[in-house]
Amino acid sequence: MTPDTPVRVTPGHLAGPGNAQAAFDDFFESCPTWSRWRPYDETTLALHERLTAKIELDHEATDGPRWTIAVHHSPVDQLAWRATFCTRTPVEIVMAVAHRLTSALDSTSRTAGEDLLWGRHPYEDAIRYAVEGAEVSWQQAVDSDLWHRADGTAAIIPASHDPWAPGVADSVTTLWGGPSGSDQDRWMAVFTANTPTGLIVAALDEVVEPIPADREFGQVPAANRAQVQIEARRTRAATATACGRSAVEGAVVLGAAPATAPTVAGRRSR
């Protein structure tokens, strides 16, 4: 199988970052209330028509965040909150947050928009409800608020919402994923204080019940391949071939998905 062979990876939160530019192009096409700006060769910006929200893609990021989603209180006011996603973060995680934010900003009802942003449960309860009942169970650490997938491939460290806790104003929510047993190969998403709960849960849902992700074989990190199921997927060219069968059409399993990995692409309704 060559590096450019189209594949489907299960579970998707271990599929690698994917094609950031293609994901951003699809976002602009499906979300017309955002306008595209290219202030520098290495940066693409999306600016919402309300002028309070922006999404930044750093094409050349190697160390810091590749994606930043930020909202201000008003077009000329201070920052309300920010979410950052490192270079390893799957584009599906980023786009889940971007699309939920867009739905809230574009809502014709203020109440509906607030519900999309904040949900119907307090922060701690929303995190717990998101992980309860998952096909791959989540467990809470005995000595902290951290929740982690039983297979060791993802976790969320909630922010402190205790007003008396030291440094609470700087407390962040951290969501990470990656191959079990390899800290250095993890991806990480960080949400500052005041980030709407609904957006954090939108990202969390992508690792609680990750749907398969489409990639090219070469995009799947080598460190992840032993812990995922990789199937070659049909391409348009292969579908149009009348005689014979392309190798890309067959379901070739290259990795071994964890025994408890979800097999259903759909999601639980919440």
C-alpha positions as CSV (number, residue, x, y, z in Angstrom):
1,M,0.0,0.0,0.0
2,T,1.5,3.3,-1.0
3,P,1.5,6.6,1.1
4,D,-1.2,8.1,-1.1
5,T,-3.6,5.1,-0.9
6,P,-7.0,6.4,0.4
7,V,-7.8,4.6,3.7
8,R,-10.4,4.7,6.4
9,V,-9.1,4.7,10.0
10,T,-11.0,3.4,13.1
11,P,-11.1,5.0,15.7
12,G,-10.8,8.4,14.0
13,H,-9.2,10.2,17.0
14,L,-6.0,8.2,16.2
15,A,-6.0,8.9,12.5
16,G,-3.6,11.7,12.6
17,P,-4.1,15.4,11.8
18,G,-5.4,15.0,8.2
19,N,-5.4,17.7,5.6
20,A,-5.9,21.1,7.3
21,Q,-6.2,23.2,4.2
22,A,-8.8,20.9,2.6
23,A,-10.8,20.9,5.9
24,F,-10.7,24.7,6.0
25,D,-11.8,24.9,2.4
26,D,-14.8,22.7,3.1
27,F,-15.6,24.9,6.1
28,F,-15.7,28.0,4.1
29,E,-17.9,26.4,1.5
30,S,-20.4,25.2,4.1
31,C,-20.3,28.2,6.4
32,P,-20.9,31.4,4.3
33,T,-21.0,33.7,7.3
34,W,-17.2,33.4,7.6
35,S,-14.9,35.3,5.2
36,R,-11.4,34.2,4.3
37,W,-8.3,36.3,4.8
38,R,-4.7,35.5,4.0
39,P,-2.7,38.2,5.9
40,Y,0.6,36.2,5.5
41,D,1.7,33.3,3.4
42,E,1.8,31.0,6.4
43,T,-1.6,32.0,7.9
44,T,-5.2,31.8,6.8
45,L,-7.9,33.5,8.9
46,A,-11.6,33.0,9.0
47,L,-13.5,36.1,10.3
48,H,-17.2,35.8,11.2
49,E,-19.6,38.4,10.0
50,R,-20.3,39.5,13.6
51,L,-16.5,40.5,13.7
52,T,-16.2,38.9,17.2
53,A,-15.0,35.4,16.2
54,K,-12.0,34.3,14.2
55,I,-10.3,31.0,13.3
56,E,-6.6,31.0,12.5
57,L,-4.7,28.2,10.7
58,D,-0.9,28.4,10.8
59,H,0.2,26.4,7.8
60,E,3.8,26.3,8.9
61,A,3.3,25.5,12.6
62,T,5.7,22.9,13.9
63,D,5.8,23.4,17.7
64,G,2.9,25.6,18.8
65,P,-0.8,25.6,17.9
66,R,-1.7,24.9,14.3
67,W,-5.3,26.1,14.9
68,T,-6.6,28.9,17.1
69,I,-10.3,29.7,17.6
70,A,-11.0,32.9,19.5
71,V,-13.9,35.0,20.4
72,H,-14.0,38.6,21.7
73,H,-16.7,40.3,23.7
74,S,-17.1,42.8,20.9
75,P,-15.2,43.7,17.7
76,V,-13.0,46.2,19.7
77,D,-13.2,44.5,23.2
78,Q,-10.9,42.1,25.0
79,L,-10.6,38.4,24.4
80,A,-13.5,36.3,25.9
81,W,-12.0,32.9,25.3
82,R,-9.6,30.9,23.1
83,A,-9.1,27.3,22.0
84,T,-5.9,26.0,20.6
85,F,-5.1,22.8,18.8
86,C,-1.6,21.4,18.2
87,T,-0.2,20.1,14.9
88,R,-1.2,16.5,15.7
89,T,-4.8,17.3,16.4
90,P,-7.2,15.6,13.9
91,V,-9.1,18.2,11.8
92,E,-12.4,16.5,12.8
93,I,-11.8,17.8,16.4
94,V,-11.2,21.3,15.3
95,M,-14.1,21.4,12.8
96,A,-16.5,20.0,15.4
97,V,-15.8,23.1,17.5
98,A,-15.9,25.5,14.5
99,H,-19.2,24.2,13.3
100,R,-20.9,24.2,16.8
101,L,-19.7,27.8,17.2
102,T,-21.0,28.7,13.7
103,S,-24.4,27.3,14.5
104,A,-24.6,29.3,17.7
105,L,-23.4,32.6,16.0
106,D,-25.8,32.1,13.1
107,S,-28.8,31.2,15.2
108,T,-31.8,33.4,14.7
109,S,-32.8,32.9,18.3
110,R,-30.6,34.2,21.1
111,T,-31.9,31.4,23.4
112,A,-31.1,28.7,20.9
113,G,-27.6,30.2,20.3
114,E,-26.9,30.3,24.1
115,D,-28.1,26.7,24.4
116,L,-25.7,25.6,21.7
117,L,-22.8,27.3,23.4
118,W,-23.5,26.4,27.0
119,G,-25.7,23.4,26.9
120,R,-28.3,22.5,29.6
121,H,-26.0,21.2,32.3
122,P,-23.3,22.8,34.5
123,Y,-19.7,22.3,33.3
124,E,-18.8,19.3,35.5
125,D,-22.1,17.5,34.8
126,A,-21.7,18.1,31.1
127,I,-18.3,16.4,31.0
128,R,-19.6,13.5,33.0
129,Y,-22.8,13.1,30.9
130,A,-20.6,13.2,27.7
131,V,-18.5,10.2,28.8
132,E,-21.1,8.1,30.5
133,G,-22.5,5.3,28.4
134,A,-19.7,5.4,25.8
135,E,-19.1,2.1,23.9
136,V,-15.5,2.3,25.1
137,S,-15.8,3.1,28.8
138,W,-14.3,6.2,30.4
139,Q,-13.0,6.2,34.0
140,Q,-12.3,9.0,36.4
141,A,-9.0,9.2,38.2
142,V,-9.3,8.5,42.0
143,D,-7.2,11.5,43.0
144,S,-8.3,14.1,40.4
145,D,-11.1,15.2,38.0
146,L,-9.3,13.7,35.0
147,W,-11.5,11.4,32.9
148,H,-9.7,8.9,30.5
149,R,-10.7,6.3,28.0
150,A,-10.2,2.8,29.3
151,D,-8.0,1.9,26.3
152,G,-5.6,4.8,27.3
153,T,-6.0,6.6,24.0
154,A,-7.7,9.8,25.2
155,A,-8.4,11.9,28.3
156,I,-9.8,15.2,29.4
157,I,-8.5,17.3,32.3
158,P,-11.3,19.7,33.3
159,A,-10.6,23.2,34.4
160,S,-11.0,24.1,38.0
161,H,-14.3,25.9,38.6
162,D,-13.6,26.4,42.3
163,P,-13.6,30.2,42.9
164,W,-11.2,29.7,45.8
165,A,-8.7,27.5,43.9
166,P,-5.3,29.1,43.3
167,G,-4.9,30.3,39.7
168,V,-8.5,29.6,38.8
169,A,-8.6,32.5,36.4
170,D,-5.8,30.8,34.4
171,S,-7.3,27.3,34.6
172,V,-7.7,25.5,31.3
173,T,-9.5,22.4,30.0
174,T,-7.1,20.1,28.3
175,L,-8.3,17.3,25.9
176,W,-5.7,14.9,24.5
177,G,-5.5,11.8,22.4
178,G,-2.9,9.5,21.0
179,P,-1.6,5.9,21.1
180,S,-1.7,4.3,24.4
181,G,1.6,4.4,26.3
182,S,3.2,7.2,24.2
183,D,3.0,10.6,25.7
184,Q,5.2,12.2,23.0
185,D,2.8,11.2,20.2
186,R,-0.3,12.8,21.7
187,W,-2.3,15.5,20.2
188,M,-3.7,18.2,22.5
189,A,-6.5,20.7,22.5
190,V,-6.5,23.5,25.2
191,F,-9.6,25.6,26.1
192,T,-9.1,28.7,28.2
193,A,-11.3,29.7,31.1
194,N,-14.8,30.9,29.9
195,T,-14.8,28.7,26.8
196,P,-18.5,27.7,26.4
197,T,-19.2,24.2,27.7
198,G,-21.0,23.2,24.5
199,L,-17.8,23.7,22.4
200,I,-15.7,21.7,24.8
201,V,-18.3,18.9,24.7
202,A,-18.4,19.1,20.9
203,A,-14.6,18.3,20.8
204,L,-15.0,15.7,23.6
205,D,-17.7,13.8,21.6
206,E,-15.2,13.2,18.9
207,V,-13.1,11.1,21.2
208,V,-15.9,9.6,23.3
209,E,-17.5,8.1,20.2
210,P,-14.9,8.7,17.4
211,I,-16.3,7.9,13.9
212,P,-13.9,6.5,11.3
213,A,-11.7,9.2,9.6
214,D,-10.7,9.3,5.9
215,R,-7.0,9.7,5.3
216,E,-4.2,8.8,2.9
217,F,-2.2,5.9,4.3
218,G,0.9,8.1,4.7
219,Q,-1.0,10.6,6.9
220,V,-1.6,8.0,9.6
221,P,1.2,8.4,12.2
222,A,3.4,5.3,12.4
223,A,3.1,5.3,16.2
224,N,-0.7,4.9,15.9
225,R,-0.9,2.1,13.3
226,A,-0.8,-0.8,15.7
227,Q,-3.7,0.5,17.6
228,V,-6.1,1.3,14.8
229,Q,-7.9,-0.6,12.0
230,I,-7.0,0.7,8.6
231,E,-9.1,-0.2,5.5
232,A,-8.4,0.8,2.0
233,R,-11.4,2.6,0.7
234,R,-13.0,2.9,-2.7
235,T,-12.1,5.9,-4.9
236,R,-14.0,7.4,-7.7
237,A,-11.5,6.2,-10.2
238,A,-11.8,2.6,-8.9
239,T,-15.6,2.8,-8.9
240,A,-15.6,3.8,-12.5
241,T,-13.4,0.9,-13.6
242,A,-15.5,-1.6,-15.4
243,C,-13.1,-4.5,-15.6
244,G,-11.1,-5.9,-12.8
245,R,-10.8,-4.6,-9.3
246,S,-8.4,-2.0,-7.9
247,A,-6.5,-2.8,-4.8
248,V,-7.9,0.4,-3.3
249,E,-11.4,-1.1,-3.4
250,G,-10.8,-4.0,-1.1
251,A,-11.1,-3.8,2.7
252,V,-7.5,-4.4,3.7
253,V,-7.0,-4.4,7.4
254,L,-3.4,-3.2,8.2
255,G,-3.8,-2.4,11.9
256,A,-5.5,-4.2,14.8
257,A,-8.2,-2.0,16.2
258,P,-8.6,-2.3,20.0
259,A,-11.0,-5.1,20.9
260,T,-13.3,-2.4,22.5
261,A,-13.2,0.0,19.6
262,P,-16.5,1.3,18.4
263,T,-17.8,-0.2,15.2
264,V,-20.8,2.0,14.7
265,A,-20.2,5.3,12.8
266,G,-23.3,7.0,14.3
267,R,-23.5,8.9,17.6
268,R,-25.7,8.7,20.6
269,S,-28.2,11.5,20.6
270,R,-27.8,13.6,23.7
